[in-house]
Amino acid sequence: MAEDFARAVEDGLKLGKRIYMGKDRAVQPPKPLPLMERSMHFYLPSAPMVYAVISDPRIVDNPDIPSYQPHVHGRLDPPALIPLQMNGVNLDVDCYGDSAFVQVSGMWRVHCVMRSRSCDCRIAVPMGDEGSILGVEIDLPTKSYSTELIGVEESKGIQNIARPEDGQFLKPHIFTLTIPKIDGGTYISMKLHWSQKLSYNDGKFTLTVPFNFPDFVTPAIRQIPKKERIQLNVNSGIASGIVYQAVSHPFQDSKRNGGHIGLLYEANVMTWSHTDLSFSYGVSSGNIFGGALLQSPSLYDIDQRDMFCICLFPGSQQGKKVFRKEVIFVVDISSSMRGRSLESTKNAINTALSKLSPEDSFNIIAFSDETFLYCTSMVLASEESIENASEWMSKEHSEGNGTNMLIPLQKAVEMLSSTPGSIPMVFLVTDGTVEDERKICEWMDKRMKNGGSLCPRIHTLGIGKFCNHHFLRMLAMLSRGEYGAACDLDTIDSQMQKLFSKGLSTVLANITIDAFDDHEQIEVYSSCIPDLSSESPLTICGRCQGSFPDTLKAKGILGDLSNVIIDLKIEKVMNISLDKISARQQIDLLTAQAWFSENKQLEEKVAKLSIRTCNISEYTRMILLEKGKIERDTDTTEARKVPKKGDACKLLDSAEPKKILLQILTVGFGDLLATAENICPGSEEEILPEVAEMLNKATSNCCGRLCRHCCCLCCIRCCSKMSNQCSILLTQLCGAVACVGCSQLCSLCCPQEG
């Protein structure tokens, strides 16, 4: 999808050269890159963008200065995407701890379509690390649009269903939405909302927000004022005394108070920002430290229990003893992992092995429908053994068509059952779904309850959209491990390196909070508290009925296997929305628990939280609300629809909005059929869930009647690879067969007619 989008933008830039902007232009017409310099990533959005969707090239022209355009025959399929010019942009970012909430408001103009014609406009929203779309608001002269989340059952009554390209994730971090039929010359006012995470490294938080606009979105007319504004507010929460170290724009302090800081950048510019917003601030400390934030619920909160958020920071680990590690990599090598997925996995494992100390030990287990062991016992991480392991991974193992996950996991945990004085861990990498996933979680839950002081941690990574990411999250949560996802093939290596680095950098294990054991009225969203890594702080959120304890202590085991107690300062806060901060984590954890327990009440709880906080979930669907506007004459109380644009009148929203149901935006609960078929992640053969369900219903009986050795999915793949000539020939052949069948049917029904 991303490649198709990039090609459409490239075609749009070529088409945009037709537009005459007059003599007083501030920028040159957009020029596509030379052939040798072309890259798909150049044409993907690096900042919030809006594109005109052009199927008919005849409508392309300057709405203000009509010019002679040579007649063009035919239509564009797929349509070209012409980037719209932007007339102003504001960026507002609120940071709370490791979470950031972003709002971009701006004005775009349909500068490339005749005034008498209209086109669809596609919005593209690139987000930062672990970005999650929260909402889109569009205001037009005669209409307004906004996104909203509703329950799955309620969505079944909506008749208007958007096409896949009208609302989807182009990549895991790029959300696109199409607004229909906007007239040429129209100004589009827009607000975009999303949340994302700040990265953490060596006691320093870093925020990166996509804000790099290409030159061709700058208005071509010199007289148009161009103003950009960035407001950045940081509330460190537990940490105090913020010291910011690196900024991308010339900010000025607008406010500063202990752990709170406000920065403002505002300027009239010739061209829009050519760099992402980047900001870093330090919270380093010599030792592990933390605290707890407590807040009462709002009046609109369905759950009226108090909210709490406990944060633990790793501090500086220089000169401190680290855990000795026993590591086993359990890697899926079924046929679907062939190619980039498996090669990226091998490279990441080689990098992880190079970071082990000589006293650490490791092993590798590869699995499909069979299981392959690098060695029957754990191996010390010497240079020779790491080199041998790399050679073993490079060999061709017999790739099976099945995926048997339980046996290799049981083997790995068994090998780690007697590892005193070290922290055992398993890294599971897979791209598929198996039928016994709940059985695997039940087995791991029993192992953790009956295990010793340091049970094996299972860190999981899911590749693509066919694996059950909620199963992988639940498995990691039950074993105090970490979960990672690489839904895009381009991110496999980076996401795997991030997971390996985080798992191998544990500084505090077996964490418990003293008040949780004795207080029955406290609910923690995570059933097991994960370990604290030097790569990121740890956040524990939950709810409390009644009075919250006056003191809190966190206990755990350090790298030298000594016990440590950390006093947590409790602070009641008013200016931080804990519900907003914890919403994404709460939805993800509760969804995994709802899948595991098959609990309908948990599903309803997730749906209500998703709707209230605007975070997408498996149990809600996103819709696009279209509200027409009416004008109210200042001299009369009679309301009527707006007759035309530009009239001086007061506009009011009409009462009944039109609802358009977008496609499913979540990853789902895995795809057993795709796993059985060994479809590779990211292949062009991926089928949307709604399309797959329609095909299954429509073709449930036809396969058995037509052919006992072929399925409809195979037929669809075969037809998708046909040339135009072959498809025409097949169509003619089917038509001929149909005519013969009709003539035979007529002879049977009317023998006298012949």
Summary of the structure (lengths in Angstrom):
residues: 754
radius of gyration: 29.0
end to end distance: 53.5
largest distance: 100.5
contacts: 2370
relative contact order: 0.10
helix: 28%
strand: 33%
